[in-house]
Amino acid sequence: MSRITSTRLADSRELIYFDDPGTPERAPESLVDHRGLPARGEPGEVRYDALSGDWVAVAAHRQTRTHLPPADQCPICPTTPANASEIAAPDYDVVVFENRFPSLGPAVGDIPPLPAPGLSGHGTKGVAYGRCEVVAFTPQHTGSFAQLGEKRARTVIEAWAQRTEALSALPGIKQVFPFENRGADIGVTLHHPHGQIYAYPYVTPRAAQLGAVARKYYDDVDAKETLAASLLKAEREDGSRMVLEAKHFSAYVPFAARWPLEIHLVPHRSVPDLAALTGEERDELSHVYLDLLKRLDSLYPTPMPYISAWHQAPLDPALRPAGQLHLQLTSPRRAADKLKYLAGSEAAMGAFINDITPEAVAERLRNVAAPASAKTLEGTPA
């Protein structure tokens, strides 16, 4: 198990060290933030869009957030005499801390109930309750998740699972979403390898859409199986879109993939979230997830931009029984030198058009191999 140590930053934000198994206890000095930070600001707001029935968060304070700083001013590198960063320690394995510029929070609580459809809900707003956390995967400023060794990847998974459980227990939280944006083409604001976790005070539009479909299927089959489990079974029987199959997890390109590169990684056992995975399942996940990321990076001469989205069952009692943990790993890259942009049809209408067949993508991903010379960020063979 990872060693977990919680502390507070100078402005009272929580920071948690997740150290690889076998590491010694942290020195007390590494838990003290000596910076003189201003007090935390108030949360933004959520506004109800009467046209769509969705909540929209308004976080104007994020306009001043850090944007692509030089390496010697990185806020998530370990602290040095020249750079007092968010992480006071001179070294770390994995760190999770509350975002200094959160889209949601820092306060938690209940937002107003969704208004009835129509004009009556127009003008409804509330406090943007919730929590936004940053997950630093490694102390090294350059590299990527794919270059982590399995031991470190396992520590990250432990952090995701622990934070999922803790955030799910906070007042008003309806959905917990760990994710990673990787690459300038995706719009990252920090080059240092990291991800984020959002704890929403509402079920997001995409999760609500998927949840409603999953719940109908679940009811139609008398609660015998989740839709995600049935789809995985069908894909494994077909085989043409499978990327890999292991003891506890399998990955495939979905039949109606929206993105040029899209992979779904699904556990064989129906579980609602990362916190529900067993130790053996987490061990295997550290291997298969790295395998998928390395396959992506091996497709073209330069690293692959992607969004790694961990879909976990919403906490809404109506949706949770039918939900199942799965990863949706997507990239807008459609060729070595071309990106798919969400323009008129996709951005305005939500009607995706894919230029590549899922079967062709799956075949490429099955056949590609990570370079034999690849090294991890710990300096050992991947």
Legacy VTK file of the C-alpha trace (Angstrom):
# vtk DataFile Version 3.0
C-alpha trace
ASCII
DATASET POLYDATA
POINTS 382 float
0.000 0.000 0.000
1.074 3.574 -0.628
2.039 5.704 2.349
-0.486 8.563 2.620
0.380 11.829 4.405
-1.977 14.807 4.526
-0.991 18.404 5.244
-2.164 21.955 4.574
-0.772 24.628 2.282
-0.274 28.214 3.452
-3.784 29.211 2.312
-5.378 26.153 4.016
-5.761 23.999 0.884
-5.265 20.296 1.492
-2.213 18.544 0.037
-1.713 14.773 0.226
1.493 12.847 -0.445
1.034 9.344 -1.875
4.433 7.684 -1.572
5.377 4.417 -3.260
5.270 1.330 -0.990
8.387 0.920 1.118
9.314 4.588 1.294
10.222 6.048 4.700
8.005 8.479 6.560
8.145 12.044 5.364
10.372 14.544 7.150
8.254 17.102 9.062
9.817 19.957 7.068
8.343 18.596 3.838
4.859 19.163 5.280
5.275 22.904 5.898
4.439 25.519 3.250
6.425 28.649 4.085
4.934 30.852 1.370
2.822 33.873 2.206
-0.244 33.144 0.109
-3.372 35.318 0.040
-6.579 33.951 1.512
-8.648 31.741 -0.727
-11.347 33.428 -2.760
-15.042 32.664 -2.738
-16.476 30.082 -5.150
-17.879 31.111 -8.503
-21.438 30.286 -9.439
-23.499 27.797 -11.373
-26.175 29.060 -13.711
-29.105 27.114 -15.112
-29.389 27.076 -18.907
-33.125 26.968 -19.527
-32.574 26.137 -23.204
-30.731 22.860 -22.513
-31.634 22.070 -18.917
-27.923 21.969 -17.967
-25.889 23.663 -15.272
-23.011 25.885 -16.432
-20.215 26.874 -14.039
-18.974 30.474 -14.174
-15.467 30.821 -12.695
-14.149 34.248 -13.693
-11.281 33.998 -11.167
-9.639 31.351 -13.350
-8.630 34.006 -15.890
-5.527 34.653 -13.750
-4.439 31.015 -13.434
-0.897 29.904 -14.279
-0.358 29.296 -17.989
2.612 27.342 -19.382
5.306 28.726 -17.046
8.995 28.019 -17.761
10.390 24.862 -16.187
12.215 26.742 -13.416
8.905 28.287 -12.285
6.731 25.175 -12.471
4.219 25.173 -9.583
4.107 21.367 -9.277
7.812 20.569 -9.341
9.378 19.972 -5.905
10.330 23.141 -4.047
13.882 24.459 -4.546
15.605 27.562 -3.127
14.782 29.342 -6.409
11.215 28.067 -6.810
8.850 27.831 -3.845
6.228 25.656 -5.520
2.899 24.207 -4.394
4.823 21.199 -3.068
7.116 22.081 -0.164
9.057 18.809 -0.270
12.365 18.546 -2.162
11.092 15.275 -3.647
7.895 13.235 -3.859
6.303 10.281 -5.646
2.669 11.296 -6.254
0.921 14.356 -4.830
-2.733 15.430 -4.793
-3.712 18.948 -3.776
-6.624 21.338 -4.078
-6.384 23.497 -7.177
-5.459 27.090 -6.420
-7.751 28.215 -9.272
-10.719 25.838 -8.998
-13.648 25.700 -11.388
-15.753 24.445 -8.466
-15.400 25.109 -4.743
-13.602 25.387 -2.393
-16.844 25.264 -0.394
-19.071 22.186 -0.662
-22.820 21.964 -0.306
-26.058 21.565 -2.211
-26.857 23.660 -5.254
-30.519 24.484 -6.034
-32.618 21.613 -7.407
-33.011 21.523 -11.172
-35.937 23.772 -12.151
-38.857 22.439 -14.126
-38.290 22.639 -17.906
-39.228 25.917 -19.517
-38.849 29.619 -18.920
-39.659 29.417 -15.216
-36.110 28.269 -14.439
-34.445 31.104 -16.348
-32.214 33.161 -14.038
-31.680 30.349 -11.526
-28.184 30.316 -10.090
-26.312 29.058 -7.068
-22.880 28.788 -5.480
-20.429 26.680 -7.514
-19.901 24.152 -4.756
-17.525 21.249 -5.319
-13.846 20.450 -5.294
-11.100 20.476 -7.908
-7.819 18.695 -7.262
-4.514 18.382 -9.118
-2.727 15.026 -9.286
1.037 15.279 -9.930
2.211 11.911 -11.272
5.953 12.412 -10.810
8.433 15.008 -9.500
10.085 15.139 -12.934
9.028 18.108 -15.042
9.237 16.364 -18.404
7.847 13.048 -19.578
4.388 11.523 -19.465
2.229 8.996 -17.655
3.257 6.379 -20.227
6.836 6.663 -18.958
5.940 5.819 -15.368
6.974 2.418 -14.111
4.200 0.055 -13.009
4.996 0.687 -9.339
4.455 4.433 -9.748
1.378 3.951 -11.930
-0.029 1.753 -9.160
0.525 4.587 -6.679
-1.405 6.970 -8.953
-4.265 4.460 -9.156
-4.232 4.246 -5.361
-4.491 8.047 -5.221
-7.404 8.090 -7.684
-9.216 5.418 -5.677
-8.629 7.069 -2.300
-9.697 10.473 -3.558
-12.780 9.025 -5.281
-13.912 7.544 -1.972
-13.120 10.694 0.039
-14.676 13.142 -2.414
-17.788 10.995 -2.847
-18.430 11.390 0.881
-18.413 15.221 0.819
-21.752 17.049 1.199
-23.539 17.783 -2.068
-21.186 15.873 -4.375
-23.011 14.030 -7.174
-20.147 12.856 -9.413
-16.372 12.332 -9.130
-14.330 12.512 -12.323
-10.560 11.778 -12.528
-9.035 12.783 -15.859
-5.864 13.789 -17.663
-5.454 16.293 -20.487
-2.189 15.520 -22.272
-0.504 17.749 -24.868
-0.619 21.314 -26.126
-3.187 20.306 -28.771
-5.595 19.451 -25.954
-4.999 22.794 -24.234
-2.904 21.939 -21.180
-1.721 24.884 -19.072
1.158 23.032 -17.364
3.727 20.809 -19.099
4.529 18.831 -15.938
2.876 15.354 -16.093
-0.331 15.675 -14.106
-4.052 15.057 -14.090
-7.063 16.412 -12.250
-10.086 15.263 -10.274
-13.378 17.176 -10.334
-16.072 16.570 -7.726
-19.262 18.052 -9.189
-22.349 19.242 -7.269
-24.499 17.944 -10.144
-24.450 15.046 -12.592
-22.726 16.349 -15.721
-24.679 16.422 -19.014
-22.650 13.625 -20.619
-22.886 11.412 -17.530
-26.628 12.082 -17.285
-27.099 11.071 -20.912
-25.066 7.878 -20.545
-26.675 7.178 -17.185
-30.223 7.400 -18.524
-29.468 4.942 -21.337
-27.672 2.592 -18.934
-30.535 2.728 -16.429
-33.156 1.868 -19.056
-31.117 -1.140 -20.187
-30.563 -2.234 -16.596
-34.289 -2.132 -15.925
-35.099 -3.906 -19.206
-32.880 -6.886 -18.251
-34.253 -6.980 -14.693
-30.986 -5.712 -13.162
-29.069 -8.786 -14.349
-26.226 -6.901 -16.045
-25.022 -3.374 -16.759
-24.990 -2.035 -20.300
-21.210 -1.573 -20.150
-20.761 -5.239 -19.225
-23.051 -6.398 -22.035
-21.245 -4.231 -24.582
-17.874 -5.581 -23.472
-19.169 -9.133 -23.828
-20.425 -8.406 -27.348
-17.137 -6.784 -28.381
-15.100 -9.719 -27.049
-17.276 -12.162 -28.985
-16.937 -10.113 -32.193
-13.200 -9.483 -31.754
-12.705 -7.080 -34.666
-12.450 -3.997 -32.444
-10.610 -5.536 -29.487
-7.251 -4.003 -28.567
-6.233 -6.159 -25.606
-7.711 -8.702 -23.182
-6.334 -9.463 -19.715
-7.599 -11.303 -16.653
-9.518 -8.394 -15.125
-9.683 -5.752 -17.888
-10.238 -5.581 -21.636
-9.955 -2.671 -24.068
-11.696 -2.090 -27.376
-12.453 0.618 -29.922
-16.214 1.266 -29.689
-18.437 0.328 -32.635
-19.555 3.960 -33.071
-16.340 5.731 -32.051
-16.648 9.500 -32.220
-12.931 10.328 -32.250
-10.167 9.290 -34.692
-8.584 7.448 -31.768
-10.934 6.188 -29.078
-10.431 3.267 -26.694
-12.682 2.042 -23.920
-11.030 0.120 -21.079
-13.567 -1.826 -19.008
-13.206 -4.076 -15.944
-14.666 -7.560 -16.328
-16.332 -7.221 -12.922
-19.104 -4.645 -12.640
-17.886 -1.993 -10.213
-19.112 1.602 -9.841
-15.766 3.332 -9.410
-12.027 3.042 -8.890
-12.451 2.793 -5.132
-14.333 -0.500 -5.604
-11.446 -2.254 -7.400
-9.617 -4.988 -5.508
-5.860 -4.895 -4.977
-5.354 -7.502 -7.696
-7.480 -5.504 -10.143
-5.530 -2.327 -9.377
-2.262 -4.204 -9.947
-3.394 -5.326 -13.392
-4.797 -1.894 -14.223
-1.355 -0.355 -13.684
-0.043 -2.664 -16.408
-2.843 -2.514 -18.997
-3.293 1.256 -18.722
0.411 1.844 -19.354
0.184 -0.608 -22.257
-2.603 1.422 -23.887
-0.785 4.742 -23.472
2.400 3.296 -24.961
0.453 1.970 -27.935
-0.938 5.450 -28.558
2.511 7.032 -28.379
3.887 4.429 -30.811
1.447 5.241 -33.611
3.224 8.399 -34.783
6.733 9.907 -34.512
5.651 12.445 -31.879
3.740 11.985 -28.591
-0.025 11.589 -28.811
-2.320 14.318 -27.439
-5.201 12.720 -25.552
-7.919 13.028 -22.949
-8.034 10.182 -20.435
-11.519 10.239 -18.883
-12.436 7.881 -16.038
-16.201 7.461 -16.161
-17.446 6.472 -12.714
-21.045 5.805 -11.718
-22.754 9.020 -10.538
-23.730 9.137 -6.881
-27.370 9.738 -7.826
-29.256 6.719 -6.370
-31.313 6.396 -9.558
-28.267 6.154 -11.829
-25.609 4.469 -9.697
-26.847 0.840 -9.770
-26.692 0.792 -13.590
-23.366 2.605 -13.843
-20.019 0.924 -14.340
-16.478 2.188 -14.133
-14.736 2.464 -17.483
-12.081 4.570 -19.159
-12.705 6.528 -22.349
-9.318 7.368 -23.856
-9.629 9.708 -26.845
-7.385 11.711 -29.165
-8.262 14.249 -31.880
-5.244 13.178 -33.950
-6.370 11.694 -37.273
-2.949 11.559 -38.945
0.666 12.305 -38.085
0.201 15.959 -39.052
-3.586 16.417 -38.791
-6.053 16.999 -35.971
-9.810 16.641 -35.895
-11.362 19.932 -34.823
-14.827 20.097 -33.333
-16.415 22.495 -35.787
-19.990 22.975 -37.019
-21.491 19.491 -36.904
-19.744 18.327 -33.733
-19.519 21.513 -31.676
-22.856 23.038 -32.639
-24.996 19.951 -33.197
-23.201 17.238 -31.205
-23.309 15.107 -34.364
-19.913 13.439 -34.685
-18.434 12.350 -38.000
-15.437 10.020 -37.859
-13.003 9.811 -40.791
-11.518 6.460 -39.708
-13.265 3.131 -39.205
-13.079 1.749 -35.654
-11.999 -1.637 -37.002
-8.964 -0.124 -38.748
-7.965 1.767 -35.602
-8.288 -1.359 -33.462
-6.107 -3.339 -35.861
-3.393 -0.692 -35.745
-3.497 -0.578 -31.954
-3.352 -4.373 -31.694
-0.314 -4.569 -33.931
1.702 -1.610 -32.677
4.317 -2.192 -29.985
6.041 0.186 -27.597
9.681 0.909 -28.528
12.001 -1.621 -26.908
14.267 1.210 -25.781
11.544 3.030 -23.851
12.604 4.112 -20.380
10.428 4.993 -17.424
10.669 8.189 -15.442
12.255 6.129 -12.666
15.043 5.192 -15.083
14.221 1.489 -15.485
12.851 -0.368 -18.531
9.132 0.094 -19.024
LINES 1 383
382 0 1 2 3 4 5 6 7 8 9 10 11 12 13 14 15 16 17 18 19 20 21 22 23 24 25 26 27 28 29 30 31 32 33 34 35 36 37 38 39 40 41 42 43 44 45 46 47 48 49 50 51 52 53 54 55 56 57 58 59 60 61 62 63 64 65 66 67 68 69 70 71 72 73 74 75 76 77 78 79 80 81 82 83 84 85 86 87 88 89 90 91 92 93 94 95 96 97 98 99 100 101 102 103 104 105 106 107 108 109 110 111 112 113 114 115 116 117 118 119 120 121 122 123 124 125 126 127 128 129 130 131 132 133 134 135 136 137 138 139 140 141 142 143 144 145 146 147 148 149 150 151 152 153 154 155 156 157 158 159 160 161 162 163 164 165 166 167 168 169 170 171 172 173 174 175 176 177 178 179 180 181 182 183 184 185 186 187 188 189 190 191 192 193 194 195 196 197 198 199 200 201 202 203 204 205 206 207 208 209 210 211 212 213 214 215 216 217 218 219 220 221 222 223 224 225 226 227 228 229 230 231 232 233 234 235 236 237 238 239 240 241 242 243 244 245 246 247 248 249 250 251 252 253 254 255 256 257 258 259 260 261 262 263 264 265 266 267 268 269 270 271 272 273 274 275 276 277 278 279 280 281 282 283 284 285 286 287 288 289 290 291 292 293 294 295 296 297 298 299 300 301 302 303 304 305 306 307 308 309 310 311 312 313 314 315 316 317 318 319 320 321 322 323 324 325 326 327 328 329 330 331 332 333 334 335 336 337 338 339 340 341 342 343 344 345 346 347 348 349 350 351 352 353 354 355 356 357 358 359 360 361 362 363 364 365 366 367 368 369 370 371 372 373 374 375 376 377 378 379 380 381
